[in-house]
Amino acid sequence: MKNPYPNILFFLILLFPGFLISQSNEPRLDSLFQTLRTNEAALRIFFSAMPKGGDLHHHYSGSIYAEKYIDIAKSANAWINTVTLDIKFDSSDILMNKEWKKFLTLEKELGEYNFQQILLKHFSTKDYSQSDGITSYDDFFETFDRFGSSKNKLTDGSGLLWLKQNAIQQKVSYIETMLETIPCGKLTADFNHLNDSLLIYQASNDTTKLFNLFNSLKNSILNENNKLCLKNYLKELEKEHIRLQIDDSLFTLRYQTYVLRILPPIQVLSQMIVSFEAAKEDTLLVGINMVAPEHHPIALRDYRLHMRMFQYCAKMWPNVSVSLHAGELSEGLVSPENLHFHIQEAVDIAGAKRIGHGTALAFEQDVLSLIERMKAKKTVIEINYHSNRFILGSTHKNHPLYLYHKANIPMVICTDDAGVLRTDHNGEFIQIALDFPNLTYNDFKEFAFNSINHSFIKGVEVRKKLLEKLQRDFTHFENYFLHQYQNIFEK
Ligand SMILES: [Zn+2]
C-alpha cells in the first residue's frame, strides 16, 4: 500500500535528522532495558544516561538538599537554638538566652560529624524511623517549617543555580518549580468577618452569593498599591532570572506560585487572586498551585470552597494554568467522606489541567466516570512515587499509577521534594521501573516527552526548542548507550 503520509515523514526527517535512526533503535533499546530492569544498579546506569525532559511537580525549598541549608548557616555562623535547632541569621530576631548559640560554637561542642548528622535528620527525612514517635507525614511536612530563614538566604540565587546544575547532571532540561507565595495583597483584619460568610455560603452551596463576594473582594485586593507591589515582584523575579543566566541551551526554568490551603478563607482567596493576576501575562510565572497538607483539618473543611475560588478565578483569568495537589490521601489518614471527591472537584470544578499525586483515585465516587472525564479532558497526572511511598505508605500494590497509564491519561514522573526525601529524578524512574514491570522503555520515553508537551511553558518557540532538544538527546542516547553497553558487557 502506498504510504499515505509521505509529506509528514519527509517533514519529520527534516525536522529531526535522527528520526529514522531513533525509531529503529527503540526496539533494541527496549530489549536491553528488559534485561536490566530487575537490578537497581543497572537501572541507575540506564536512567542516568536517559534524557528525562522536565520535572513538573517540584517544590523549590524541598528540592534543595539539607547540606546546602547547613552550608549557608555555617558560612554565616548563624545563631542556632540548641533545643529546637531553629536557625536565625539576625540576633535581633531572637530572645537571647542560653538556648541560643553560634553555629560554629555548637559544632565545636558536638563535633563536626555528629552535628552534621543531627542537622541532616532535622532538615530531611534521612534515617526516619517510626520509633521516633512522629508519623512519616508529619516528619515530612514539618521539615518545611524548619528551613525557616535559611530559605530566605537562598534568594541570593545560589538555590536556583544549585537546582540547575543538579538538573543538568540528571539529564533534566526543564523544571517548573513551585517557588513561593507572592508577598502582595494581604488583607487587613477588617475583612476577617467575611470568613464566616464564605463558609456559610459554601455550606449552603450558594454559588451566586459566593461569586458576588469573591468579586467585591477582588476589587479590594487588586487596588493600586497591590498592583504596584505585583508589578515590582515580577520585575525582580525577571531581573534575578536574567542575572543568574538560568536559561541556556541545556536548561530552562519556569515558576509556579502557590496558595496555602491551611489559611483562613479570605487569605486563601487573596493569595489566589494575586497569583492569577500575576500569572495572566508574565512569561516566567506560568502556573498556580495549592500547597500544605491536604489532610489538615482546615484544608479538609475548606476543600470545596477552595475549588469554587479556583472556578471563579478561572472565569476571570481564563488563560492562567492551574495544577492542583489532589487526592494525596490514603485510607485511614482522613475519614471516608473526605476520600470521595477531591480529584473530581479539582478536575471538574477548579478546572485543573494537571493533578499532583492523585493517589486516592480508587476511593473517588463514580471513579470510572471520573477516569473517562480525565481522559476526555486530557488531564495530566503528576506522579510523585517516592513521596507517596514515604508520606502515604503507598506500594506498587495499591498505587493507581498503572490505572492512569492503562486509561491513557497522560502521565509525568516528578520528584516533589527530592531534597527532603533525599532522592533524585533518576531514582523516581528507577523505582517505577522496578515496581511496574509492564511499563516498557517506550512508556518511559513517552513520560519524558509528556513533561514538555504538558508543561505550562508559554511561547510556542520555547516549547518547540525543548522538544527538539529532547528528540536530539534521545537519538544520541539510543545510539550511544546501546553501542557502549554492548561494547562493555556483551563482548
Ligand atoms: Zn507536592
Boltz pocket constraint, residues with backbone or C-beta under 6 A from the ligand:
constraints:
  - pocket:
      binder: B
      contacts: [[A, 57], [A, 59], [A, 325], [A, 356], [A, 416]]
      max_distance: 6.0
